Amino acid sequence: MRNPYEVLGVPRSASLADIKKKYRSLAKENHPDRKPGDKAASERFKEINAAYDIVGDEKKRARFDKGEIDADG
């Protein structure tokens, strides 16, 4: 997976509130229910969720930023 910050389109210095806001916007835009049959949107939705799983969690984000875990967790 690509860098989670790039996937979400936020800088490394973004606050958790900013990350959550951007995640919700992207997830809503790319949700499979909003774009039925669009495989690209479905894949993008999965990528967005995986990225948020890392940078949306303070502990995982800290480990990622230190290089202890990669973009795949």
N, CA, C and O atoms as a printed pandas DataFrame, in Angstrom:
     atom_number atom_name residue_name chain_id  residue_number  x_coord  y_coord  z_coord
0              1         N          MET        A               1    0.834   -1.183    0.000
1              2        CA          MET        A               1    0.000    0.000    0.000
2              3         C          MET        A               1    0.877    1.244    0.000
3              4         O          MET        A               1    2.006    1.230    0.491
4              5         N          ARG        A               2    0.340    2.302   -0.554
5              6        CA          ARG        A               2    1.047    3.580   -0.550
6              7         C          ARG        A               2    1.094    4.163    0.861
7              8         O          ARG        A               2    0.469    3.643    1.785
8              9         N          ASN        A               3    1.826    5.219    1.002
9             10        CA          ASN        A               3    1.924    5.920    2.271
10            11         C          ASN        A               3    0.516    6.349    2.710
11            12         O          ASN        A               3   -0.191    6.985    1.929
12            13         N          PRO        A               4    0.094    6.020    3.929
13            14        CA          PRO        A               4   -1.256    6.353    4.388
14            15         C          PRO        A               4   -1.571    7.846    4.354
15            16         O          PRO        A               4   -2.709    8.242    4.102
16            17         N          TYR        A               5   -0.562    8.663    4.609
17            18        CA          TYR        A               5   -0.782   10.113    4.560
18            19         C          TYR        A               5   -1.105   10.560    3.136
19            20         O          TYR        A               5   -1.945   11.436    2.932
20            21         N          GLU        A               6   -0.437    9.956    2.152
21            22        CA          GLU        A               6   -0.703   10.286    0.756
22            23         C          GLU        A               6   -2.083    9.796    0.335
23            24         O          GLU        A               6   -2.795   10.484   -0.397
24            25         N          VAL        A               7   -2.457    8.611    0.796
25            26        CA          VAL        A               7   -3.770    8.054    0.462
26            27         C          VAL        A               7   -4.868    8.993    0.942
27            28         O          VAL        A               7   -5.829    9.258    0.219
28            29         N          LEU        A               8   -4.720    9.494    2.162
29            30        CA          LEU        A               8   -5.732   10.377    2.736
30            31         C          LEU        A               8   -5.555   11.831    2.304
31            32         O          LEU        A               8   -6.466   12.642    2.470
32            33         N          GLY        A               9   -4.405   12.159    1.758
33            34        CA          GLY        A               9   -4.161   13.522    1.306
34            35         C          GLY        A               9   -3.974   14.506    2.443
35            36         O          GLY        A               9   -4.426   15.649    2.371
36            37         N          VAL        A              10   -3.302   14.052    3.502
37            38        CA          VAL        A              10   -3.036   14.915    4.651
38            39         C          VAL        A              10   -1.537   14.919    4.939
39            40         O          VAL        A              10   -0.848   13.941    4.648
40            41         N          PRO        A              11   -1.026   16.012    5.511
41            42        CA          PRO        A              11    0.394   16.049    5.881
42            43         C          PRO        A              11    0.645   15.247    7.153
43            44         O          PRO        A              11   -0.285   14.973    7.911
44            45         N          ARG        A              12    1.887   14.874    7.385
45            46        CA          ARG        A              12    2.244   14.129    8.609
46            47         C          ARG        A              12    1.911   14.921    9.864
47            48         O          ARG        A              12    1.675   14.340   10.923
48            49         N          SER        A              13    1.892   16.224    9.753
49            50        CA          SER        A              13    1.630   17.075   10.916
50            51         C          SER        A              13    0.138   17.269   11.192
51            52         O          SER        A              13   -0.220   17.989   12.124
52            53         N          ALA        A              14   -0.726   16.652   10.415
53            54        CA          ALA        A              14   -2.176   16.821   10.586
54            55         C          ALA        A              14   -2.633   16.291   11.941
55            56         O          ALA        A              14   -2.111   15.300   12.451
56            57         N          SER        A              15   -3.614   16.972   12.502
57            58        CA          SER        A              15   -4.180   16.518   13.778
58            59         C          SER        A              15   -5.091   15.321   13.528
59            60         O          SER        A              15   -5.509   15.068   12.398
60            61         N          LEU        A              16   -5.392   14.593   14.594
61            62        CA          LEU        A              16   -6.303   13.457   14.462
62            63         C          LEU        A              16   -7.674   13.907   13.979
63            64         O          LEU        A              16   -8.333   13.185   13.231
64            65         N          ALA        A              17   -8.111   15.087   14.397
65            66        CA          ALA        A              17   -9.407   15.618   13.959
66            67         C          ALA        A              17   -9.393   15.886   12.451
67            68         O          ALA        A              17  -10.368   15.595   11.759
68            69         N          ASP        A              18   -8.282   16.444   11.942
69            70        CA          ASP        A              18   -8.168   16.708   10.503
70            71         C          ASP        A              18   -8.130   15.402    9.704
71            72         O          ASP        A              18   -8.724   15.300    8.631
72            73         N          ILE        A              19   -7.433   14.422   10.237
73            74        CA          ILE        A              19   -7.346   13.123    9.573
74            75         C          ILE        A              19   -8.725   12.475    9.512
75            76         O          ILE        A              19   -9.123   11.942    8.476
76            77         N          LYS        A              20   -9.443   12.524   10.616
77            78        CA          LYS        A              20  -10.777   11.929   10.660
78            79         C          LYS        A              20  -11.717   12.640    9.689
79            80         O          LYS        A              20  -12.506   11.992    9.000
80            81         N          LYS        A              21  -11.637   13.947    9.633
81            82        CA          LYS        A              21  -12.496   14.729    8.733
82            83         C          LYS        A              21  -12.222   14.359    7.276
83            84         O          LYS        A              21  -13.153   14.165    6.495
84            85         N          LYS        A              22  -10.953   14.263    6.917
85            86        CA          LYS        A              22  -10.583   13.915    5.547
86            87         C          LYS        A              22  -10.987   12.478    5.226
87            88         O          LYS        A              22  -11.476   12.198    4.132
88            89         N          TYR        A              23  -10.783   11.567    6.178
89            90        CA          TYR        A              23  -11.178   10.170    5.995
90            91         C          TYR        A              23  -12.673   10.065    5.717
91            92         O          TYR        A              23  -13.089    9.398    4.769
92            93         N          ARG        A              24  -13.471   10.719    6.537
93            94        CA          ARG        A              24  -14.926   10.637    6.373
94            95         C          ARG        A              24  -15.366   11.176    5.021
95            96         O          ARG        A              24  -16.266   10.626    4.386
96            97         N          SER        A              25  -14.731   12.245    4.589
97            98        CA          SER        A              25  -15.058   12.829    3.284
98            99         C          SER        A              25  -14.729   11.862    2.151
99           100         O          SER        A              25  -15.549   11.637    1.261
100          101         N          LEU        A              26  -13.530   11.293    2.187
101          102        CA          LEU        A              26  -13.107   10.353    1.142
102          103         C          LEU        A              26  -13.917    9.063    1.172
103          104         O          LEU        A              26  -14.277    8.528    0.124
104          105         N          ALA        A              27  -14.203    8.566    2.368
105          106        CA          ALA        A              27  -14.974    7.329    2.497
106          107         C          ALA        A              27  -16.386    7.521    1.952
107          108         O          ALA        A              27  -16.918    6.647    1.267
108          109         N          LYS        A              28  -16.975    8.644    2.254
109          110        CA          LYS        A              28  -18.325    8.932    1.760
110          111         C          LYS        A              28  -18.335    9.041    0.240
111          112         O          LYS        A              28  -19.236    8.528   -0.424
112          113         N          GLU        A              29  -17.339    9.702   -0.293
113          114        CA          GLU        A              29  -17.228    9.901   -1.744
114          115         C          GLU        A              29  -17.006    8.588   -2.497
115          116         O          GLU        A              29  -17.512    8.416   -3.605
116          117         N          ASN        A              30  -16.257    7.671   -1.904
117          118        CA          ASN        A              30  -15.878    6.432   -2.586
118          119         C          ASN        A              30  -16.603    5.193   -2.092
119          120         O          ASN        A              30  -16.236    4.077   -2.460
120          121         N          HIS        A              31  -17.620    5.366   -1.269
121          122        CA          HIS        A              31  -18.324    4.216   -0.703
122          123         C          HIS        A              31  -18.988    3.393   -1.812
123          124         O          HIS        A              31  -19.613    3.959   -2.709
124          125         N          PRO        A              32  -18.858    2.075   -1.757
125          126        CA          PRO        A              32  -19.450    1.208   -2.793
126          127         C          PRO        A              32  -20.965    1.378   -2.960
127          128         O          PRO        A              32  -21.489    1.165   -4.054
128          129         N          ASP        A              33  -21.664    1.755   -1.901
129          130        CA          ASP        A              33  -23.107    1.972   -2.014
130          131         C          ASP        A              33  -23.442    3.206   -2.840
131          132         O          ASP        A              33  -24.510    3.278   -3.449
132          133         N          ARG        A              34  -22.543    4.167   -2.863
133          134        CA          ARG        A              34  -22.766    5.376   -3.660
134          135         C          ARG        A              34  -22.383    5.168   -5.120
135          136         O          ARG        A              34  -22.893    5.857   -6.004
136          137         N          LYS        A              35  -21.491    4.227   -5.370
137          138        CA          LYS        A              35  -21.017    3.952   -6.730
138          139         C          LYS        A              35  -21.082    2.452   -6.993
139          140         O          LYS        A              35  -20.046    1.800   -7.130
140          141         N          PRO        A              36  -22.292    1.900   -7.064
141          142        CA          PRO        A              36  -22.407    0.451   -7.278
142          143         C          PRO        A              36  -21.809    0.029   -8.623
143          144         O          PRO        A              36  -22.029    0.672   -9.649
144          145         N          GLY        A              37  -21.060   -1.049   -8.589
145          146        CA          GLY        A              37  -20.458   -1.581   -9.807
146          147         C          GLY        A              37  -19.143   -0.937  -10.199
147          148         O          GLY        A              37  -18.504   -1.382  -11.152
148          149         N          ASP        A              38  -18.722    0.102   -9.489
149          150        CA          ASP        A              38  -17.461    0.782   -9.803
150          151         C          ASP        A              38  -16.346    0.124   -8.990
151          152         O          ASP        A              38  -16.161    0.423   -7.811
152          153         N          LYS        A              39  -15.611   -0.774   -9.641
153          154        CA          LYS        A              39  -14.553   -1.513   -8.938
154          155         C          LYS        A              39  -13.420   -0.606   -8.468
155          156         O          LYS        A              39  -12.821   -0.848   -7.420
156          157         N          ALA        A              40  -13.124    0.442   -9.246
157          158        CA          ALA        A              40  -12.054    1.364   -8.860
158          159         C          ALA        A              40  -12.417    2.081   -7.561
159          160         O          ALA        A              40  -11.571    2.234   -6.680
160          161         N          ALA        A              41  -13.653    2.513   -7.442
161          162        CA          ALA        A              41  -14.096    3.191   -6.222
162          163         C          ALA        A              41  -14.061    2.226   -5.046
163          164         O          ALA        A              41  -13.698    2.614   -3.936
164          165         N          SER        A              42  -14.430    0.984   -5.277
165          166        CA          SER        A              42  -14.417   -0.023   -4.220
166          167         C          SER        A              42  -12.987   -0.265   -3.722
167          168         O          SER        A              42  -12.755   -0.358   -2.516
168          169         N          GLU        A              43  -12.043   -0.365   -4.640
169          170        CA          GLU        A              43  -10.633   -0.556   -4.262
170          171         C          GLU        A              43  -10.107    0.671   -3.527
171          172         O          GLU        A              43   -9.377    0.549   -2.544
172          173         N          ARG        A              44  -10.477    1.839   -4.003
173          174        CA          ARG        A              44  -10.052    3.084   -3.359
174          175         C          ARG        A              44  -10.620    3.137   -1.934
175          176         O          ARG        A              44   -9.928    3.558   -1.006
176          177         N          PHE        A              45  -11.861    2.717   -1.763
177          178        CA          PHE        A              45  -12.504    2.694   -0.447
178          179         C          PHE        A              45  -11.714    1.788    0.507
179          180         O          PHE        A              45  -11.482    2.149    1.661
180          181         N          LYS        A              46  -11.311    0.630    0.026
181          182        CA          LYS        A              46  -10.523   -0.295    0.844
182          183         C          LYS        A              46   -9.185    0.328    1.226
183          184         O          LYS        A              46   -8.741    0.201    2.367
184          185         N          GLU        A              47   -8.547    0.998    0.277
185          186        CA          GLU        A              47   -7.255    1.641    0.523
186          187         C          GLU        A              47   -7.402    2.768    1.553
187          188         O          GLU        A              47   -6.550    2.930    2.427
188          189         N          ILE        A              48   -8.478    3.538    1.446
189          190        CA          ILE        A              48   -8.741    4.626    2.388
190          191         C          ILE        A              48   -8.938    4.067    3.794
191          192         O          ILE        A              48   -8.396    4.608    4.758
192          193         N          ASN        A              49   -9.704    2.995    3.916
193          194        CA          ASN        A              49   -9.930    2.378    5.225
194          195         C          ASN        A              49   -8.642    1.846    5.832
195          196         O          ASN        A              49   -8.407    2.005    7.030
196          197         N          ALA        A              50   -7.811    1.220    5.018
197          198        CA          ALA        A              50   -6.535    0.681    5.509
198          199         C          ALA        A              50   -5.623    1.814    5.975
199          200         O          ALA        A              50   -4.951    1.692    6.999
200          201         N          ALA        A              51   -5.598    2.905    5.229
201          202        CA          ALA        A              51   -4.767    4.054    5.607
202          203         C          ALA        A              51   -5.257    4.657    6.919
203          204         O          ALA        A              51   -4.456    4.996    7.790
204          205         N          TYR        A              52   -6.562    4.790    7.057
205          206        CA          TYR        A              52   -7.118    5.367    8.289
206          207         C          TYR        A              52   -6.885    4.446    9.477
207          208         O          TYR        A              52   -6.723    4.913   10.604
208          209         N          ASP        A              53   -6.868    3.160    9.234
209          210        CA          ASP        A              53   -6.609    2.205   10.307
210          211         C          ASP        A              53   -5.242    2.468   10.939
211          212         O          ASP        A              53   -5.056    2.248   12.136
212          213         N          ILE        A              54   -4.304    2.928   10.150
213          214        CA          ILE        A              54   -2.955    3.199   10.666
214          215         C          ILE        A              54   -2.858    4.603   11.268
215          216         O          ILE        A              54   -2.489    4.749   12.433
216          217         N          VAL        A              55   -3.183    5.632   10.488
217          218        CA          VAL        A              55   -2.967    7.001   10.982
218          219         C          VAL        A              55   -4.114    7.531   11.830
219          220         O          VAL        A              55   -3.973    8.581   12.456
220          221         N          GLY        A              56   -5.237    6.838   11.867
221          222        CA          GLY        A              56   -6.349    7.248   12.702
222          223         C          GLY        A              56   -6.244    6.728   14.126
223          224         O          GLY        A              56   -7.031    7.107   14.994
224          225         N          ASP        A              57   -5.276    5.866   14.359
225          226        CA          ASP        A              57   -5.040    5.299   15.689
226          227         C          ASP        A              57   -3.716    5.875   16.197
227          228         O          ASP        A              57   -2.677    5.710   15.559
228          229         N          GLU        A              58   -3.759    6.543   17.336
229          230        CA          GLU        A              58   -2.564    7.234   17.837
230          231         C          GLU        A              58   -1.360    6.308   18.007
231          232         O          GLU        A              58   -0.239    6.680   17.659
232          233         N          LYS        A              59   -1.583    5.117   18.535
233          234        CA          LYS        A              59   -0.474    4.196   18.777
234          235         C          LYS        A              59    0.124    3.686   17.458
235          236         O          LYS        A              59    1.343    3.666   17.290
236          237         N          LYS        A              60   -0.741    3.278   16.532
237          238        CA          LYS        A              60   -0.246    2.790   15.238
238          239         C          LYS        A              60    0.435    3.910   14.462
239          240         O          LYS        A              60    1.444    3.692   13.791
240          241         N          ARG        A              61   -0.131    5.117   14.562
241          242        CA          ARG        A              61    0.456    6.262   13.859
242          243         C          ARG        A              61    1.865    6.538   14.379
243          244         O          ARG        A              61    2.785    6.777   13.597
244          245         N          ALA        A              62    2.028    6.504   15.691
245          246        CA          ALA        A              62    3.346    6.744   16.284
246          247         C          ALA        A              62    4.337    5.677   15.831
247          248         O          ALA        A              62    5.483    5.987   15.504
248          249         N          ARG        A              63    3.896    4.422   15.812
249          250        CA          ARG        A              63    4.777    3.335   15.367
250          251         C          ARG        A              63    5.129    3.501   13.885
251          252         O          ARG        A              63    6.273    3.268   13.493
252          253         N          PHE        A              64    4.162    3.899   13.065
253          254        CA          PHE        A              64    4.414    4.102   11.640
254          255         C          PHE        A              64    5.402    5.245   11.442
255          256         O          PHE        A              64    6.342    5.129   10.656
256          257         N          ASP        A              65    5.192    6.334   12.146
257          258        CA          ASP        A              65    6.072    7.501   12.016
258          259         C          ASP        A              65    7.501    7.189   12.457
259          260         O          ASP        A              65    8.454    7.763   11.930
260          261         N          LYS        A              66    7.650    6.287   13.415
261          262        CA          LYS        A              66    8.993    5.879   13.875
262          263         C          LYS        A              66    9.629    4.845   12.959
263          264         O          LYS        A              66   10.820    4.554   13.074
264          265         N          GLY        A              67    8.835    4.292   12.049
265          266        CA          GLY        A              67    9.358    3.272   11.125
266          267         C          GLY        A              67    9.265    1.859   11.674
267          268         O          GLY        A              67    9.830    0.932   11.094
268          269         N          GLU        A              68    8.564    1.684   12.779
269          270        CA          GLU        A              68    8.432    0.349   13.376
270          271         C          GLU        A              68    7.498   -0.549   12.575
271          272         O          GLU        A              68    7.670   -1.767   12.551
272          273         N          ILE        A              69    6.503    0.059   11.913
273          274        CA          ILE        A              69    5.603   -0.702   11.044
274          275         C          ILE        A              69    5.558   -0.015    9.687
275          276         O          ILE        A              69    5.815    1.184    9.576
276          277         N          ASP        A              70    5.229   -0.786    8.660
277          278        CA          ASP        A              70    5.134   -0.201    7.325
278          279         C          ASP        A              70    3.690    0.155    7.012
279          280         O          ASP        A              70    2.821    0.046    7.877
280          281         N          ALA        A              71    3.429    0.576    5.790
281          282        CA          ALA        A              71    2.096    1.016    5.389
282          283         C          ALA        A              71    1.068   -0.107    5.434
283          284         O          ALA        A              71   -0.134    0.159    5.437
284          285         N          ASP        A              72    1.521   -1.353    5.469
285          286        CA          ASP        A              72    0.602   -2.479    5.550
286          287         C          ASP        A              72    0.281   -2.866    6.989
287          288         O          ASP        A              72   -0.500   -3.785    7.238
288          289         N          GLY        A              73    0.890   -2.157    7.924
289          290        CA          GLY        A              73    0.604   -2.415    9.343
290          291         C          GLY        A              73    1.523   -3.430    9.910
291          292         O          GLY        A              73    1.420   -3.764   11.091
